[in-house]
């Protein structure tokens, strides 16, 4: 186990695990996340940093040292200095007087689409030209409608804008046609980047092309190739058009057609299991990017009726050269990034694409808006080869390849429920991918990877140093025990059992411990408002509940929402006992004292002690509680203690130790003895080493049979939370002494 930390931090290509063509072993260049920059840092001095800030579409200057992105609620284009990508600095927030929808940059100016529409019928908007020197708006050019995507030609001669004139989703259930119709707007640029037809935009009529609502084209995204041809997605119309920008003529158009995906989650349930197939679903592509002058790739997010959950490579004749089928869905499942609440809708929901040449290879980047990841593929001219999966923050929207600086950027737009919008930067050139640290094996019965996520506790096999067990919490409909093989690179979920035979409708597993007489002890967190009891469960190795153990009724009356969070079987004074950690204070606890409950299986009795919680230290407030308890032998325990804050607000993520030596647990109703705790390990350095959002939930801790201390984080089932799960080797458990 000496090299376990290296195995977790340096993974390998996972393609072979889920049936995707593997990249050649000779390829050694991968992306590594190097920075995550919160958008609120671009607010002016004195502004309330709690106000909503968003990053949606992102673009770079020609030298790649300045980045610009749209902040829709702030009605601004935001410029940041990325000359040192490890130390991003805010430059300017340019107020637009309307909603920015997209931005592109040329040699001397940035070009923003600005929506000023009064309503869905009176659509209006313009192109704002922002000088890079001085950051002032030098022109506002009427685009004759509501802009969406903006693109600049590689030679700097043209600006093309997809004028969507989006539909009212509350009118006729969002069905189209709904006037006014959209179009493509073209502005011609002179050698200094100034629009020469600012007052007379060229309009490309896109009506009459699509089979779906031909009178109401709704252009969504535009991309321009080296031949000054623009490919335009008409998302709601399920159509694509290729336009020659010099002449303003449509030179090709074709339906985006349908696609199918087998063995994917489709049931309306909180699970990421392969429950069925999607057959002949309209692609309804969103973003599009050219691969070369003859081929382009679309992200088939879907909108009104479609969404095939994948991406497609096309030629300019409309031929499908490749369709990803179920690959994006299976990537999400295998990596614990599957958005199970979206399974019956559009699943991983691929929305953005980008293309760039790195290390002499053309790479294709496809994001999952709901799964919070970017899949990186190598273009082969045929079926692309999967390279790696990059974790993002919540709601990845804009993707940007910056090959001249070996950088890749993601604009993450979600800014709510305790998470903040971010710009994430990734550097090309790593010898191996550091993410993921866990991936699941393929389930041969279901023809798909084992779906997993929300790992809320961890336990080690006492005999096998390479085997761990984890459980998932109540985010999922089924409570499961997963078996992990940590001898592989990365660690692999090899199998699972579903917990069965319990009385209440759902379990919320937050603790697991291996029982010396076989099977497991499980702790299920209760919820007074959801008819869930606080339960200690004894289950067999197959997951069958053998015994349900409740707390004393007098204590249940004092219970609150935050309860059982860890369990540990231990030996003391010749007895086998079980300790259960209670996360926070209940009604009968003094402030700052949480309980550790001690259960004696021989006489079925309970005793209790108090654990002294640290006071919150985050500037954002919050609370502090327990997440895990692990036996160190002879009545000593390692305790995982944390606050409920993430990102830069995280202040307490730590391991402490306590001992029951000389302490007699008291019955409920008696005065409880208070344990003395000792600080042992600060987890924040290890958790922040990935250069992403510091995850707020380190939830599982285990000590392997050969003495390694292993931590796992809970990703909340990718529900308004970053999808990544960290499995971290913290070194030898002797450091707790």
SENU-423919 format. One record per residue (C-alpha): residue number from 1; x, y, z. Coordinates in steps of 0.5 Angstrom, whole numbers. Each point is the difference from the previous one (the first is absolute). Last residue first. Layout:
(NUM, (X, Y, Z))
...
END
This chain:
(737, (-2, 18, 34))
(736, (-4, 2, -6))
(735, (6, 0, -4))
(734, (0, -8, 1))
(733, (-6, 0, -5))
(732, (6, 0, -5))
(731, (-2, 5, -6))
(730, (-6, 4, -1))
(729, (-2, -4, -6))
(728, (-5, 4, -4))
(727, (-7, -3, -3))
(726, (-3, 7, -3))
(725, (-6, 0, -3))
(724, (-2, 5, -6))
(723, (-7, 2, -2))
(722, (0, 7, 3))
(721, (-6, 1, 3))
(720, (-7, 3, -2))
(719, (-2, -8, 0))
(718, (6, -4, -2))
(717, (-2, -6, 4))
(716, (2, 4, 6))
(715, (7, 0, -1))
(714, (2, -4, 6))
(713, (8, 0, 2))
(712, (4, -5, 1))
(711, (6, -1, 5))
(710, (5, -6, 1))
(709, (5, -1, 6))
(708, (5, -5, -2))
(707, (2, -5, 5))
(706, (1, -7, -3))
(705, (-7, -2, 1))
(704, (-3, 6, -3))
(703, (-2, 6, 5))
(702, (-7, 3, -2))
(701, (-3, 7, -1))
(700, (-6, 2, -3))
(699, (-4, 7, -1))
(698, (4, 5, -2))
(697, (-5, 5, -2))
(696, (1, 7, -2))
(695, (4, -1, -6))
(694, (5, 5, -1))
(693, (-1, 3, -7))
(692, (6, -2, -4))
(691, (7, 0, 0))
(690, (1, -7, 1))
(689, (4, 1, 6))
(688, (-6, 3, 4))
(687, (-2, -6, 3))
(686, (7, -2, 2))
(685, (2, 7, 3))
(684, (-7, 0, 4))
(683, (0, -6, 3))
(682, (4, 2, 7))
(681, (2, -6, 4))
(680, (0, -2, 7))
(679, (-3, 5, 5))
(678, (-1, -3, 6))
(677, (-7, -1, 4))
(676, (-2, -1, 7))
(675, (-7, -3, 1))
(674, (-5, 3, 4))
(673, (-4, -5, 5))
(672, (-7, 0, -1))
(671, (-5, 2, 6))
(670, (-6, -5, 0))
(669, (-6, 0, -4))
(668, (3, -5, -5))
(667, (4, -5, 3))
(666, (7, 2, 1))
(665, (7, -2, -3))
(664, (5, -1, 5))
(663, (7, 3, -2))
(662, (7, -2, 3))
(661, (2, -2, -7))
(660, (-6, 2, -5))
(659, (5, 4, -4))
(658, (0, 5, -5))
(657, (4, 2, -7))
(656, (-1, 6, -5))
(655, (-1, 0, -7))
(654, (-1, 6, -4))
(653, (-4, 4, -5))
(652, (-1, 7, 4))
(651, (0, 7, -4))
(650, (-3, -1, -7))
(649, (-2, 7, -2))
(648, (5, 0, -6))
(647, (-4, -6, -3))
(646, (-5, -4, 4))
(645, (-3, 1, 7))
(644, (-4, -5, 4))
(643, (5, 0, 6))
(642, (4, -6, 1))
(641, (2, -6, 5))
(640, (3, -7, -2))
(639, (1, -3, 7))
(638, (5, -5, 1))
(637, (-1, -5, 6))
(636, (3, -3, 6))
(635, (-4, -5, 4))
(634, (6, -6, 0))
(633, (1, 1, -8))
(632, (0, 5, -5))
(631, (-7, 0, -2))
(630, (-3, 5, -5))
(629, (-5, 5, 1))
(628, (-3, 4, -6))
(627, (-4, 7, -2))
(626, (0, 4, 7))
(625, (-3, 7, 0))
(624, (2, 7, -1))
(623, (-5, 6, -2))
(622, (0, 5, -5))
(621, (3, 7, 1))
(620, (2, 3, -7))
(619, (7, 3, 3))
(618, (1, -7, 2))
(617, (2, -2, 7))
(616, (-6, -4, 3))
(615, (2, -2, 7))
(614, (3, -7, 1))
(613, (-4, -5, 2))
(612, (1, -4, 7))
(611, (-3, -7, 0))
(610, (-4, -2, 5))
(609, (-1, -7, 3))
(608, (-6, -5, -1))
(607, (-2, -7, 2))
(606, (-5, -5, -3))
(605, (-2, -7, 2))
(604, (-1, -6, -4))
(603, (3, -5, 5))
(602, (5, -3, -5))
(601, (-1, 5, -5))
(600, (3, 5, 4))
(599, (-1, 7, -3))
(598, (4, 6, 1))
(597, (-3, 7, -3))
(596, (5, 6, -1))
(595, (-4, 6, 1))
(594, (1, 7, -2))
(593, (2, 6, 5))
(592, (1, 7, -3))
(591, (-7, 3, 3))
(590, (-2, -5, 6))
(589, (-4, -6, -3))
(588, (-7, -1, 2))
(587, (-3, 2, -6))
(586, (6, -3, -5))
(585, (7, 2, -1))
(584, (3, -2, -7))
(583, (2, -6, -4))
(582, (-1, -5, 5))
(581, (6, -6, 0))
(580, (-2, -7, 1))
(579, (4, -4, 4))
(578, (-1, -8, 0))
(577, (3, -5, 5))
(576, (3, -7, 1))
(575, (2, -1, 7))
(574, (7, -2, 3))
(573, (1, 6, 3))
(572, (0, 4, -6))
(571, (-1, -3, -7))
(570, (-3, 5, -6))
(569, (-5, 0, -5))
(568, (-1, 7, -3))
(567, (-5, 4, -3))
(566, (-1, 7, -3))
(565, (-5, 6, -2))
(564, (-6, -2, 4))
(563, (-4, 7, 2))
(562, (-1, 7, -3))
(561, (-8, 1, -1))
(560, (-1, 0, 8))
(559, (-1, -5, 5))
(558, (-3, 2, 7))
(557, (-6, -5, 0))
(556, (5, -5, -3))
(555, (4, 0, 7))
(554, (-6, -2, 4))
(553, (-2, -5, -5))
(552, (7, -4, 1))
(551, (4, 0, -7))
(550, (-3, -5, -5))
(549, (4, -7, -2))
(548, (-2, -3, -6))
(547, (2, -7, -1))
(546, (2, -5, -6))
(545, (-1, 5, -5))
(544, (2, -4, -7))
(543, (6, 3, -3))
(542, (3, -6, -3))
(541, (6, 1, 5))
(540, (-5, -1, 5))
(539, (-3, 7, 4))
(538, (0, 2, 7))
(537, (-4, 7, 0))
(536, (1, 6, 4))
(535, (-6, 4, -1))
(534, (-2, 8, 1))
(533, (-7, -1, -3))
(532, (-3, 3, -6))
(531, (-7, 3, -1))
(530, (2, 6, -4))
(529, (-1, 6, 5))
(528, (4, -4, 6))
(527, (6, -2, -5))
(526, (4, -6, 2))
(525, (7, -1, -2))
(524, (2, -8, -1))
(523, (6, -3, 3))
(522, (2, -6, -3))
(521, (3, -6, 4))
(520, (3, -5, -5))
(519, (0, -8, -2))
(518, (4, -5, 4))
(517, (2, -1, 7))
(516, (5, 5, 0))
(515, (-5, 5, -2))
(514, (3, 5, -6))
(513, (-2, 7, 1))
(512, (-5, 5, -4))
(511, (-2, 7, 2))
(510, (-5, 5, -4))
(509, (-5, -4, -3))
(508, (-7, 3, -1))
(507, (-5, -5, 0))
(506, (-6, 0, -4))
(505, (-8, -2, 1))
(504, (1, -3, 7))
(503, (0, -7, 2))
(502, (7, -3, -2))
(501, (0, -6, -4))
(500, (5, 2, -6))
(499, (7, 3, 0))
(498, (2, 0, -7))
(497, (7, -4, -2))
(496, (6, 3, -4))
(495, (5, -2, -4))
(494, (7, 2, -3))
(493, (1, 7, 2))
(492, (7, 2, -3))
(491, (5, 4, 3))
(490, (4, 4, -5))
(489, (5, -4, -2))
(488, (-2, -6, 3))
(487, (2, -3, 7))
(486, (-5, 4, 3))
(485, (-6, -5, -1))
(484, (-6, 3, 2))
(483, (-6, -4, 2))
(482, (-7, 4, 1))
(481, (-5, -1, 5))
(480, (-7, 3, -3))
(479, (-6, 4, 2))
(478, (-5, 0, -5))
(477, (-4, 6, -2))
(476, (6, 5, -1))
(475, (1, 6, 4))
(474, (-1, -4, 6))
(473, (8, -1, 1))
(472, (5, -5, -3))
(471, (4, -5, 3))
(470, (7, -1, 0))
(469, (5, -7, 1))
(468, (7, 0, -1))
(467, (5, -6, -3))
(466, (7, 1, -1))
(465, (2, -2, 7))
(464, (-4, -6, 0))
(463, (-1, -3, 7))
(462, (-3, 5, 4))
(461, (-4, 3, -6))
(460, (0, 7, 1))
(459, (-6, 5, 1))
(458, (-3, 6, -4))
(457, (-6, 5, 1))
(456, (-4, 5, -4))
(455, (1, -2, -7))
(454, (-5, 4, -4))
(453, (2, -3, -7))
(452, (-1, -7, -3))
(451, (-2, -3, -7))
(450, (3, -6, -1))
(449, (3, 0, -8))
(448, (-5, -2, -5))
(447, (-2, -7, -4))
(446, (-5, -1, 6))
(445, (2, -7, 1))
(444, (7, 1, -1))
(443, (1, 6, 5))
(442, (6, 4, -2))
(441, (5, 2, 5))
(440, (-1, 6, 4))
(439, (5, 6, 0))
(438, (3, 3, 6))
(437, (6, 5, 1))
(436, (-2, 3, -7))
(435, (4, 5, -1))
(434, (8, 1, 0))
(433, (0, -2, -7))
(432, (7, -2, -2))
(431, (7, 3, -3))
(430, (-3, 7, 1))
(429, (1, 4, -6))
(428, (-6, 5, -1))
(427, (-2, 5, 5))
(426, (-8, 0, 3))
(425, (-3, 7, 2))
(424, (-7, 0, 3))
(423, (-4, 7, 0))
(422, (-5, -1, 6))
(421, (-7, 2, 2))
(420, (-1, -1, 7))
(419, (-3, -6, 4))
(418, (-4, 1, 7))
(417, (-7, -1, -3))
(416, (1, 5, -6))
(415, (5, 2, -5))
(414, (0, -5, -6))
(413, (4, 2, -6))
(412, (6, -4, -1))
(411, (4, 3, -5))
(410, (6, -5, -2))
(409, (7, 2, -3))
(408, (5, -5, -3))
(407, (7, 2, -1))
(406, (6, -2, -3))
(405, (2, 8, -2))
(404, (-1, 0, -7))
(403, (-5, -6, 0))
(402, (-5, 5, 4))
(401, (-6, -5, 0))
(400, (-7, 3, 3))
(399, (-6, -3, 2))
(398, (-6, 4, 3))
(397, (-5, -3, 4))
(396, (2, -4, 6))
(395, (-6, 0, 5))
(394, (4, -2, 6))
(393, (7, 0, 1))
(392, (4, -4, -5))
(391, (3, -7, 0))
(390, (4, -2, -6))
(389, (-1, -7, -3))
(388, (6, -3, -4))
(387, (2, -2, -7))
(386, (-6, -3, -4))
(385, (2, -2, -7))
(384, (-4, 3, -6))
(383, (-3, -5, -5))
(382, (2, 2, -7))
(381, (5, 6, -2))
(380, (4, -2, 7))
(379, (-2, 6, 4))
(378, (2, -1, 7))
(377, (-6, 1, 6))
(376, (0, 4, 6))
(375, (-7, -1, 4))
(374, (-1, 6, 4))
(373, (-4, -1, 7))
(372, (-5, 3, 4))
(371, (-6, -5, -1))
(370, (-5, 4, -1))
(369, (3, 5, -5))
(368, (4, -6, -3))
(367, (6, 3, -4))
(366, (3, -2, -7))
(365, (7, 1, -2))
(364, (3, -2, -6))
(363, (8, -1, -1))
(362, (4, 1, -6))
(361, (7, -3, 1))
(360, (7, 3, -1))
(359, (1, 1, 8))
(358, (-7, 4, 0))
(357, (-4, 2, -6))
(356, (-7, 3, 2))
(355, (-7, -2, 0))
(354, (-6, 3, 4))
(353, (-7, -3, 2))
(352, (-5, 2, 4))
(351, (-7, -3, 2))
(350, (0, -7, 2))
(349, (-6, -2, 4))
(348, (3, -5, 5))
(347, (-7, -3, 0))
(346, (-5, 4, -4))
(345, (-7, -2, 4))
(344, (-1, -6, 3))
(343, (7, -1, 3))
(342, (0, 8, 2))
(341, (-1, -2, 8))
(340, (6, -5, -1))
(339, (5, 5, -2))
(338, (6, -5, -2))
(337, (6, 3, 2))
(336, (3, -6, 4))
(335, (5, -2, -5))
(334, (-3, -6, -3))
(333, (-7, 3, 0))
(332, (2, 7, -3))
(331, (5, -4, -5))
(330, (-6, -5, -2))
(329, (-5, 6, -2))
(328, (6, 3, -4))
(327, (1, -6, -4))
(326, (-7, -2, -1))
(325, (-1, 2, -7))
(324, (7, 4, -2))
(323, (-2, 1, -7))
(322, (5, 0, -6))
(321, (0, 2, -7))
(320, (-7, 2, -1))
(319, (0, 3, -7))
(318, (-3, 7, -1))
(317, (4, 2, -6))
(316, (4, 4, 4))
(315, (3, -6, 4))
(314, (-3, -2, 7))
(313, (3, -2, 7))
(312, (-6, -1, 5))
(311, (0, 1, 8))
(310, (-4, -4, 5))
(309, (-6, 0, 4))
(308, (-5, -1, -5))
(307, (-4, 7, 2))
(306, (-7, 1, -4))
(305, (-7, 3, 2))
(304, (1, 7, 1))
(303, (7, 1, 2))
(302, (6, -5, -2))
(301, (7, 0, 3))
(300, (3, -4, -7))
(299, (7, 3, 1))
(298, (2, 1, -8))
(297, (6, -1, -3))
(296, (3, 2, -7))
(295, (3, -2, -6))
(294, (2, 2, -7))
(293, (5, 6, 2))
(292, (2, -3, 6))
(291, (-2, -2, 7))
(290, (-5, 6, 0))
(289, (-4, 1, 6))
(288, (-8, 0, 2))
(287, (-4, 1, 6))
(286, (-7, -2, 0))
(285, (-2, -6, -4))
(284, (-8, -2, 0))
(283, (2, -7, 0))
(282, (-7, -3, -1))
(281, (-1, -7, 3))
(280, (0, -6, -4))
(279, (0, -5, 6))
(278, (2, 2, 7))
(277, (2, -7, 4))
(276, (-2, -3, 7))
(275, (2, 0, 7))
(274, (7, 0, 0))
(273, (1, 2, 7))
(272, (1, 7, 3))
(271, (-5, 1, 5))
(270, (-5, 5, 3))
(269, (-6, -3, -5))
(268, (-4, 3, -6))
(267, (3, -6, -4))
(266, (5, 2, -6))
(265, (7, -2, 3))
(264, (4, -3, -6))
(263, (1, -7, -4))
(262, (-1, 2, -7))
(261, (0, 7, -3))
(260, (-3, 2, -6))
(259, (0, 6, -5))
(258, (-4, 4, -4))
(257, (1, 5, -6))
(256, (3, 7, 0))
(255, (-3, 1, -6))
(254, (4, 3, -6))
(253, (2, 7, -3))
(252, (5, 2, -5))
(251, (3, 6, -3))
(250, (-4, 5, 3))
(249, (2, 7, -3))
(248, (3, 6, 3))
(247, (4, 1, -5))
(246, (7, 1, 4))
(245, (-3, -4, 6))
(244, (-1, -7, -4))
(243, (-6, -3, 5))
(242, (0, -7, 2))
(241, (-7, -2, 3))
(240, (-2, -5, 5))
(239, (-7, -2, 2))
(238, (-4, -3, 6))
(237, (-4, 6, 0))
(236, (0, 1, 7))
(235, (8, 0, 0))
(234, (1, 4, -7))
(233, (7, -1, 0))
(232, (5, 4, -4))
(231, (6, -1, -4))
(230, (4, 6, -3))
(229, (4, -1, -6))
(228, (6, 5, 0))
(227, (5, -5, -3))
(226, (4, -1, 7))
(225, (-7, -2, 3))
(224, (-5, 4, 4))
(223, (-5, -2, 6))
(222, (-7, 2, 1))
(221, (-5, -2, 6))
(220, (-7, 0, 1))
(219, (-4, 2, -6))
(218, (-7, 0, 1))
(217, (-4, -1, -7))
(216, (-7, 2, 0))
(215, (-3, -1, -6))
(214, (3, -7, -1))
(213, (-3, -3, 6))
(212, (3, -6, 0))
(211, (1, -3, -7))
(210, (6, 6, 0))
(209, (2, 4, -6))
(208, (-6, 5, -1))
(207, (3, 5, 4))
(206, (7, 1, 1))
(205, (1, 7, -3))
(204, (7, 3, 0))
(203, (0, 7, 2))
(202, (5, 5, -1))
(201, (1, 6, 5))
(200, (-1, 7, -3))
(199, (2, 5, 6))
(198, (6, -4, 2))
(197, (2, -1, -7))
(196, (7, 1, 0))
(195, (1, -3, 7))
(194, (7, 2, 3))
(193, (5, -6, 1))
(192, (6, 5, -2))
(191, (0, -4, -7))
(190, (-7, 1, -1))
(189, (-5, -4, 2))
(188, (-7, -2, -3))
(187, (-6, -2, 4))
(186, (-4, -6, -1))
(185, (-7, -1, 3))
(184, (-3, -7, 0))
(183, (-7, -1, 1))
(182, (-6, -1, 5))
(181, (-7, 0, -2))
(180, (-5, 5, 4))
(179, (-4, -4, 1))
(178, (-2, -6, 4))
(177, (0, -7, -4))
(176, (1, -3, 4))
(175, (-2, -4, 7))
(174, (2, 3, 6))
(173, (-6, -3, 4))
(172, (-5, 4, -4))
(171, (3, 6, 3))
(170, (4, -1, 6))
(169, (7, -1, -3))
(168, (0, 6, -4))
(167, (4, -1, -6))
(166, (7, 3, -1))
(165, (1, 6, -5))
(164, (6, -5, -2))
(163, (5, 5, -4))
(162, (6, -4, -1))
(161, (6, 5, -1))
(160, (5, 0, -5))
(159, (6, 5, 1))
(158, (4, 0, -7))
(157, (7, 2, -2))
(156, (5, -2, 6))
(155, (3, -5, -4))
(154, (-2, -6, 5))
(153, (-7, 3, -1))
(152, (-4, 3, 6))
(151, (-5, -4, 4))
(150, (-6, 2, 4))
(149, (-6, -4, 3))
(148, (-7, 2, 2))
(147, (-2, 7, -3))
(146, (-7, 3, 1))
(145, (-2, 3, -6))
(144, (2, 5, -6))
(143, (7, 0, 2))
(142, (1, 7, 1))
(141, (7, 2, 1))
(140, (3, 4, 6))
(139, (7, 3, -1))
(138, (6, 2, 4))
(137, (-2, -3, 7))
(136, (6, 1, 4))
(135, (5, -5, 3))
(134, (6, 5, 0))
(133, (4, -4, -5))
(132, (-4, -6, -2))
(131, (-5, 4, -3))
(130, (-7, -2, 1))
(129, (-5, -1, -6))
(128, (-7, -1, 2))
(127, (-5, -4, -5))
(126, (-7, 1, 1))
(125, (-7, -2, 3))
(124, (-7, 0, -1))
(123, (-6, -5, 0))
(122, (-7, 3, 1))
(121, (-4, -6, 0))
(120, (4, -4, 5))
(119, (0, 6, 5))
(118, (4, 7, 1))
(117, (6, -3, -4))
(116, (7, 3, 2))
(115, (4, -6, -2))
(114, (7, 2, 0))
(113, (5, -4, -5))
(112, (7, 2, 2))
(111, (6, 1, -4))
(110, (7, 1, 3))
(109, (5, 5, -4))
(108, (7, 1, -2))
(107, (3, -7, -3))
(106, (-7, -4, 0))
(105, (-4, -2, 6))
(104, (-7, -4, 1))
(103, (-6, 1, 5))
(102, (-7, -3, 1))
(101, (-6, 2, 3))
(100, (1, 6, 3))
(99, (-7, 3, 3))
(98, (-1, 7, 0))
(97, (3, 7, 2))
(96, (7, -3, -2))
(95, (4, 2, 6))
(94, (8, -2, -1))
(93, (3, -4, 6))
(92, (7, 1, 0))
(91, (7, -3, 2))
(90, (-1, -5, 5))
(89, (7, -4, 1))
(88, (1, -8, -1))
(87, (6, -3, 4))
(86, (2, -7, -2))
(85, (-2, 2, -7))
(84, (5, 6, 0))
(83, (-2, 4, -6))
(82, (-7, -2, 1))
(81, (-2, 7, 1))
(80, (-8, 1, 1))
(79, (-5, 3, -4))
(78, (-7, 0, 2))
(77, (-6, 2, -5))
(76, (-6, 3, 3))
(75, (-7, -1, 2))
(74, (1, -2, 7))
(73, (-5, -5, -1))
(72, (3, -3, -6))
(71, (7, 0, 1))
(70, (4, -1, -6))
(69, (7, -2, -1))
(68, (6, 3, -2))
(67, (7, -3, 1))
(66, (7, 4, -1))
(65, (7, -4, -1))
(64, (-2, -4, -6))
(63, (4, 3, -5))
(62, (-6, 1, -4))
(61, (-4, 2, 5))
(60, (-5, -5, 3))
(59, (-7, -2, 1))
(58, (-5, -2, 5))
(57, (-8, -1, 0))
(56, (-3, -1, 6))
(55, (3, 3, 6))
(54, (-5, 2, 6))
(53, (0, 5, 6))
(52, (-6, 0, 5))
(51, (1, 5, 5))
(50, (3, -3, 7))
(49, (7, 4, -2))
(48, (-4, 6, 2))
(47, (4, 6, -4))
(46, (5, 4, 4))
(45, (5, -1, -5))
(44, (-2, -2, -7))
(43, (-2, -7, -1))
(42, (5, -4, -4))
(41, (1, -5, 6))
(40, (-7, -2, 0))
(39, (2, -4, -6))
(38, (3, -5, 4))
(37, (7, -2, -3))
(36, (2, -8, -1))
(35, (7, -1, -1))
(34, (5, -6, -3))
(33, (-5, -5, -2))
(32, (5, -5, -4))
(31, (-1, -2, -7))
(30, (3, -6, -3))
(29, (6, -2, -4))
(28, (3, -7, 0))
(27, (-2, -3, -6))
(26, (4, -6, -1))
(25, (-5, -4, 3))
(24, (-5, 1, -6))
(23, (-6, 3, 2))
(22, (-6, -5, 1))
(21, (-6, -1, -4))
(20, (-6, 0, 5))
(19, (-3, -6, 3))
(18, (-1, 2, 7))
(17, (6, -2, 4))
(16, (5, 0, -6))
(15, (-1, 7, -1))
(14, (3, 2, 7))
(13, (6, 3, -2))
(12, (5, 0, 6))
(11, (0, 3, 7))
(10, (5, 4, 4))
(9, (-2, 3, 7))
(8, (-4, -7, 2))
(7, (6, -4, -2))
(6, (5, 5, 3))
(5, (-3, 0, 7))
(4, (0, -8, -1))
(3, (7, -1, -1))
(2, (2, -2, 7))
(1, (-6, -5, 0))
END
